[in-house]
Amino acid sequence: MIKHSVVLSAKEQAYWFIVNQGRVFLSAEGTLPFGSQSHLPIASQGTQICWIGEYQQHPCYLMVFDDQATDETQWHSARVFLTHGEALFQLAARATQVALFLQTHRFCGQCGSAMHLVNWELASLCHKCGHRCYPRIAPCVLVAIVNDGKILLARSSRHKAGFFSVLAGFVESAETLEQAAIREVKEEVGVDITDLQYVGSQPWPFPHSLMTGFLAQYAGGEIVCQPHEIEEAYWCELDKLPQTPGIETLSGQLIALAQQRYGRK
Ligand SMILES: [Zn+2]
């Protein structure tokens, strides 16, 4: 539960996630601001503060920084927290996603009136037409397809040459995760899969995805890359991997798991 409209005591020592346009403020030393609100390194007029969790027995607050960011070098993608442990990454993910929600739900999408935050849950409500909104979370499937000691790796148009990963795609309305996995794989590389096995999930705040990871077995079909989406795709020997995502990401964990289970010993 995320508490907003919090009243802070002047001396409360807390960790501060100051967020501007999806980026988090870090000190020149690369650390998260810690201390009382009055000692923050930057401040913004009329900003909203939300309690978003606890870290090392201290409260963590989100402060949405609306002003123009001054020193560009001190604002970072939540991605930098990936290497700081799961707890801190999760807080950074929550901070940037809640900040985005607050910034993009000021007006009603149905009638255009001003929205108001509900005081007992994180939601915004239009007092005129009753439309209620919650922070958006977009589920996404990652699929590691294995076949006889090989894994299907692909390079999307967003990735540089030489960097490969498992297939990924967004879940569409009224689809199950499994249906989305089967459809995305067919669309992106033209192959059929079977024996889907759920592995785990990871929040991915770029800007508001929830990654879900599956292992799957190859069932048939030749690789045909979807134009504009997939630049190249191939069956890669699990013991001869190219450059792939790090183990801190769910994609990296899926590849490692495939290697451990299906790689040639
Ligand atoms: Zn409305």
Residues whose N, C-alpha, C, O or C-beta is under 5 A from the ligand:
A	BS01	ZN	C108 Q110 C111 G112 S113 C126 K128 C129 G130 H131
